[in-house]
């Protein structure tokens, strides 16, 4: 399962706000704020899955922890479904 740092990192790579993520994941912005503020991931697994799927659809690839290295995020080369909303 992804963690709060990966969610924040994914948003940064996409240059979208918490409100943008809430919209594309069909969640309330307060839910995104709460999950991102946690040290781990707290909340219903269904909620975290919605966030993960929305970010993956927007062009994010989640990298699992392995070999003593922590988890991460990166942009896929093709981002056909990337959100058009950018922070102003």
C-alpha positions as CSV (number, residue, x, y, z in Angstrom):
1,X,0.0,0.0,0.0
2,X,1.2,3.5,-0.8
3,X,2.1,5.9,2.0
4,X,1.5,9.6,2.7
5,X,4.9,10.7,1.4
6,X,4.3,9.0,-1.9
7,X,1.0,10.7,-2.2
8,X,2.6,14.1,-1.6
9,X,5.4,13.3,-4.0
10,X,3.0,12.2,-6.7
11,X,1.1,15.4,-6.4
12,X,4.3,17.4,-6.6
13,X,5.3,15.6,-9.8
14,X,1.9,16.3,-11.3
15,X,1.9,19.8,-10.0
16,X,-1.6,19.5,-8.6
17,X,-3.2,20.7,-5.4
18,X,-4.9,18.7,-2.7
19,X,-8.2,20.0,-4.1
20,X,-7.3,18.8,-7.6
21,X,-6.4,15.3,-6.2
22,X,-9.7,15.2,-4.2
23,X,-11.6,16.0,-7.4
24,X,-10.0,13.4,-9.6
25,X,-10.2,10.8,-6.8
26,X,-13.8,11.7,-6.0
27,X,-13.0,12.4,-2.4
28,X,-13.4,15.4,-0.1
29,X,-10.3,17.7,0.2
30,X,-10.3,17.2,4.0
31,X,-9.8,13.5,3.4
32,X,-6.7,14.2,1.3
33,X,-5.3,16.6,3.9
34,X,-5.8,14.1,6.7
35,X,-4.2,11.3,4.8
36,X,-1.2,13.4,3.7
37,X,-0.7,14.8,7.2
38,X,-0.4,11.3,8.8
39,X,3.0,9.7,9.3
40,X,1.8,6.5,7.8
41,X,-1.3,6.0,5.8
42,X,-4.4,6.1,7.9
43,X,-7.9,5.7,6.6
44,X,-10.0,3.1,4.9
45,X,-8.1,0.9,2.4
46,X,-10.8,1.8,-0.1
47,X,-10.0,5.5,0.2
48,X,-6.3,4.9,-0.3
49,X,-7.0,2.7,-3.3
50,X,-9.1,5.5,-4.9
51,X,-6.2,7.9,-4.4
52,X,-3.7,5.5,-5.8
53,X,-5.8,4.7,-8.9
54,X,-6.4,8.4,-9.6
55,X,-2.7,9.2,-9.4
56,X,-1.8,6.2,-11.6
57,X,-4.4,7.2,-14.2
58,X,-2.8,10.7,-14.1
59,X,0.6,9.2,-15.0
60,X,2.2,8.3,-11.7
61,X,4.1,5.0,-11.1
62,X,4.6,3.9,-7.5
63,X,7.9,2.3,-6.7
64,X,7.9,-0.3,-3.9
65,X,10.6,-0.4,-1.2
66,X,13.2,-3.0,-1.9
67,X,16.8,-3.8,-1.2
68,X,17.0,-1.4,1.8
69,X,15.7,1.5,-0.3
70,X,12.5,3.2,0.6
71,X,9.4,3.5,-1.6
72,X,9.1,6.2,-4.2
73,X,7.2,7.7,-7.1
74,X,8.0,8.6,-10.7
75,X,6.2,9.8,-13.8
76,X,5.5,7.3,-16.5
77,X,6.8,8.4,-19.9
78,X,3.3,8.6,-21.4
79,X,0.8,10.6,-19.4
80,X,-2.3,10.5,-21.6
81,X,-4.7,11.0,-18.7
82,X,-2.7,13.7,-16.8
83,X,-5.0,16.3,-15.2
84,X,-5.1,19.7,-16.9
85,X,-5.5,21.5,-13.6
86,X,-2.3,23.1,-12.4
87,X,-1.7,25.2,-9.3
88,X,-1.8,28.9,-10.0
